[in-house]
Amino acid sequence: MGCRVMHCLIALAALSLMTAATLAEEPPPDLTGRWLGSGYALSIESQVGRTVQGITTGPNGSAPIYGVIQMDDRAVVFVNKFGNMSGILLSPTSFAFCPDPRPDMKVTGPCYHLGR
């Protein structure tokens, strides 16, 4: 009986490792391209794995932007000279993009709905 339990445990461990390896091999979504919204544009010029870089254009002007796609393949954290921003990939062609609150600002906003 003990051997059967041990074989089951080994099989479960192997299955867990294979599942983890399969998940690790899945590439993140491709965000390269131009994302446009009302009064805002995000151009992702390059993506290497989960890291992206590009240019944002909005009410404060244009600036380089750098980001990381989170492990859920939906959330993206960005930073540029205007501060931190976060985004959620809603679909392959739809992206919600918001500036994060900053201590030196009394009002945050607005969030942008971007599409490509």
Rosetta silent file (secondary structure, phi, psi, omega in degrees, C-alpha in Angstrom):
SEQUENCE: MGCRVMHCLIALAALSLMTAATLAEEPPPDLTGRWLGSGYALSIESQVGRTVQGITTGPNGSAPIYGVIQMDDRAVVFVNKFGNMSGILLSPTSFAFCPDPRPDMKVTGPCYHLGR
SCORE:     score description
SCORE:     0.000 S_00000001
   1 L     0.000  -40.224 -179.307    0.000    0.000    0.000 S_00000001
   2 H   -61.781  -36.596  178.863    2.844    2.362    0.866 S_00000001
   3 H   -66.093  -38.892  179.770    4.375    1.941   -2.590 S_00000001
   4 H   -62.952  -42.646  178.481    1.082    2.829   -4.288 S_00000001
   5 H   -63.258  -43.547 -179.909    0.864    6.047   -2.269 S_00000001
   6 H   -62.999  -41.180  178.017    4.484    6.865   -3.088 S_00000001
   7 H   -63.572  -39.715  178.016    3.852    6.233   -6.806 S_00000001
   8 H   -64.359  -42.908  179.005    0.819    8.519   -6.700 S_00000001
   9 H   -63.803  -41.241  178.387    2.815   11.247   -4.981 S_00000001
  10 H   -64.532  -42.368  179.039    5.609   10.949   -7.549 S_00000001
  11 H   -63.321  -41.943  178.123    3.071   11.083  -10.383 S_00000001
  12 H   -64.610  -40.962  178.580    1.422   14.180   -8.894 S_00000001
  13 H   -63.548  -43.217  179.096    4.789   15.877   -8.444 S_00000001
  14 H   -63.709  -42.146  178.469    5.743   15.094  -12.050 S_00000001
  15 H   -62.876  -41.436  178.022    2.396   16.401  -13.303 S_00000001
  16 H   -62.138  -42.994  179.708    2.842   19.606  -11.291 S_00000001
  17 H   -66.114  -40.314  178.860    6.310   20.130  -12.737 S_00000001
  18 H   -65.524  -40.251  178.411    5.078   19.507  -16.286 S_00000001
  19 H   -64.798  -43.795  178.234    2.210   21.974  -15.791 S_00000001
  20 H   -62.598  -40.967  178.878    4.575   24.600  -14.373 S_00000001
  21 H   -65.349  -40.036  178.335    6.962   24.070  -17.282 S_00000001
  22 H   -63.693  -44.296  178.888    4.100   24.391  -19.775 S_00000001
  23 H   -63.861  -38.028 -178.754    2.918   27.617  -18.142 S_00000001
  24 H   -66.981  -26.908 -177.987    6.459   28.989  -18.110 S_00000001
  25 H   -81.290  -18.286 -179.219    6.763   28.374  -21.853 S_00000001
  26 L   -65.598  122.681  178.440    3.657   30.381  -22.749 S_00000001
  27 L   -73.075  151.445  175.736    4.814   33.712  -24.195 S_00000001
  28 L   -68.814  164.314  178.156    3.221   36.894  -22.857 S_00000001
  29 L   -63.091  147.857  178.537    0.803   38.762  -25.133 S_00000001
  30 L   -83.685  113.065 -179.053    2.390   40.854  -27.872 S_00000001
  31 L   -98.881   -0.637 -176.627    1.750   44.518  -27.044 S_00000001
  32 L   -61.940  146.311  179.732    3.869   46.027  -29.823 S_00000001
  33 E   124.986 -173.459 -176.513    2.135   48.541  -32.009 S_00000001
  34 E  -104.441  124.093  177.630    0.181   51.731  -31.664 S_00000001
  35 E  -108.749  123.567 -174.237   -2.639   51.975  -29.101 S_00000001
  36 E  -120.165  142.580  175.472   -4.881   55.021  -29.593 S_00000001
  37 E  -145.245  179.019 -179.833   -7.499   56.680  -27.428 S_00000001
  38 L   -67.647  107.370  178.303   -9.188   60.025  -27.051 S_00000001
  39 L    78.707   10.212 -177.184   -6.349   62.466  -26.379 S_00000001
  40 E  -149.883  143.906  175.582   -3.789   59.735  -25.691 S_00000001
  41 E  -139.648  142.589  176.112   -1.521   57.391  -27.621 S_00000001
  42 E  -127.823  116.729  177.812    0.787   54.610  -26.514 S_00000001
  43 E  -109.691  110.659  175.955    3.289   53.279  -29.039 S_00000001
  44 E   -89.567  110.225 -174.916    5.035   50.104  -27.908 S_00000001
  45 E   -88.673  -29.341  178.649    8.136   50.007  -30.080 S_00000001
  46 E  -149.147  150.491  176.928    9.817   46.919  -28.669 S_00000001
  47 E  -141.135  126.960  175.070    9.031   43.963  -26.453 S_00000001
  48 E  -124.060  107.063 -175.871   11.498   41.447  -25.069 S_00000001
  49 L    62.596 -118.951 -178.764    9.711   38.784  -23.058 S_00000001
  50 L   -96.414   -4.398 -179.415    7.643   40.651  -20.487 S_00000001
  51 E   -96.255  140.543  179.686    9.415   44.009  -20.800 S_00000001
  52 E  -130.865  154.797  171.550    8.178   46.697  -23.176 S_00000001
  53 E  -147.089  150.991 -177.685    9.339   50.142  -24.155 S_00000001
  54 E  -174.694 -148.979 -176.409    7.877   52.856  -26.275 S_00000001
  55 E  -133.489  135.342  171.030    6.492   56.405  -26.326 S_00000001
  56 E  -106.275  144.281  174.951    3.420   57.927  -24.689 S_00000001
  57 E  -132.185  123.388 -178.528    1.745   60.991  -26.097 S_00000001
  58 E  -156.456 -159.661 -176.767   -0.881   62.791  -24.061 S_00000001
  59 L   -59.569  -28.109 -179.387   -1.862   66.085  -22.457 S_00000001
  60 L   -91.041    4.486 -178.324    1.605   66.471  -20.873 S_00000001
  61 E   105.194 -161.318 -179.171    3.467   65.879  -24.151 S_00000001
  62 E  -109.291  148.843  179.057    5.483   62.878  -25.306 S_00000001
  63 E  -158.927  149.902  172.017    7.904   60.796  -23.291 S_00000001
  64 E   -62.474  150.027  179.441    9.657   57.433  -23.392 S_00000001
  65 E  -138.844  145.711 -179.186    7.865   54.764  -21.353 S_00000001
  66 E  -129.811  142.059 -177.792    8.998   51.440  -19.935 S_00000001
  67 E  -149.852  168.089  178.257    6.808   48.624  -18.675 S_00000001
  68 E  -134.446  126.693  175.261    6.536   45.056  -17.465 S_00000001
  69 E   -78.464  126.181 -178.614    3.706   42.645  -18.291 S_00000001
  70 L   -74.000  167.900 -174.135    2.659   40.905  -15.091 S_00000001
  71 L   -65.971  -17.391  177.919    2.374   37.119  -14.783 S_00000001
  72 L   -79.799   -2.838  179.906   -1.410   37.180  -15.273 S_00000001
  73 L    62.980   17.277  177.473   -0.750   38.375  -18.871 S_00000001
  74 L  -124.078  -45.916 -176.986   -3.280   41.209  -18.402 S_00000001
  75 E   -82.382  140.986  177.493   -1.826   43.763  -15.990 S_00000001
  76 E  -133.463  133.263  177.544    1.046   45.993  -17.089 S_00000001
  77 E  -107.868  128.333 -177.964    3.024   48.379  -14.864 S_00000001
  78 E  -120.669  158.252  171.368    4.622   51.372  -16.610 S_00000001
  79 E  -143.958  141.548  169.500    6.939   54.194  -15.615 S_00000001
  80 E  -150.688 -172.459 -174.593    8.014   57.379  -17.397 S_00000001
  81 L   -66.118  -15.877  178.562    9.083   60.898  -16.399 S_00000001
  82 L   -88.725   -8.948  178.937    5.475   61.799  -15.526 S_00000001
  83 E   130.640 -165.444  179.264    5.169   58.979  -12.997 S_00000001
  84 E   -91.382  149.411  176.814    3.873   55.448  -12.737 S_00000001
  85 E  -138.536  157.375  175.463    0.971   54.116  -14.758 S_00000001
  86 E  -131.414  155.206  179.561   -0.891   50.858  -14.853 S_00000001
  87 E  -142.229  157.931  175.644   -2.797   49.142  -17.573 S_00000001
  88 E  -129.973  123.662  174.790   -5.088   46.196  -18.075 S_00000001
  89 E   -77.627  111.350 -177.353   -5.244   44.313  -21.347 S_00000001
  90 E   -84.771  -31.482  177.696   -8.982   43.852  -21.856 S_00000001
  91 E  -162.398  175.463  178.362   -8.656   41.976  -25.154 S_00000001
  92 L   -60.421  -17.504 -178.286   -6.021   41.660  -27.906 S_00000001
  93 L  -121.992   10.286 -175.854   -7.252   45.012  -29.278 S_00000001
  94 E  -137.718  132.626 -173.181   -8.391   46.861  -26.129 S_00000001
  95 E  -140.672  130.014  173.619   -6.325   48.332  -23.299 S_00000001
  96 E   -99.451  131.045 -170.706   -7.272   50.415  -20.219 S_00000001
  97 E  -133.246  121.415 -174.534   -4.451   52.763  -19.199 S_00000001
  98 E  -133.863  137.506  170.292   -4.419   54.857  -15.984 S_00000001
  99 E   -70.979  139.408  175.843   -1.914   57.099  -14.217 S_00000001
 100 L   -78.005  150.403  177.727   -1.294   55.940  -10.654 S_00000001
 101 L   -59.551  142.783  177.967   -1.993   58.432   -7.841 S_00000001
 102 L  -121.091  144.190 -179.150    0.994   60.568   -6.871 S_00000001
 103 L   -60.858  -28.913 -177.459    1.555   62.217   -3.471 S_00000001
 104 L   -86.297    1.583 -179.988    2.202   65.621   -5.110 S_00000001
 105 L  -114.710  134.430  177.996   -1.106   65.590   -7.013 S_00000001
 106 L   -83.049  -24.564 -179.030   -4.466   66.325   -5.425 S_00000001
 107 L  -129.752  137.080  173.406   -6.362   64.822   -8.350 S_00000001
 108 L  -105.743  170.466  170.833   -5.481   61.834  -10.471 S_00000001
 109 L   127.758 -171.493  -29.995   -6.874   60.876  -13.746 S_00000001
 110 L   -77.352  168.046  171.924   -8.184   60.413  -16.242 S_00000001
 111 L   -87.749  152.620 -177.815   -7.976   56.803  -17.347 S_00000001
 112 E  -120.099  139.246  172.033   -7.825   56.135  -21.079 S_00000001
 113 E  -100.705  116.302 -175.640   -9.390   53.374  -23.117 S_00000001
 114 E  -110.550  147.087  177.131   -6.969   52.548  -25.925 S_00000001
 115 E  -136.585  163.156  174.652   -7.495   50.375  -28.979 S_00000001
 116 L  -139.282    0.000    0.000   -5.519   49.155  -31.951 S_00000001
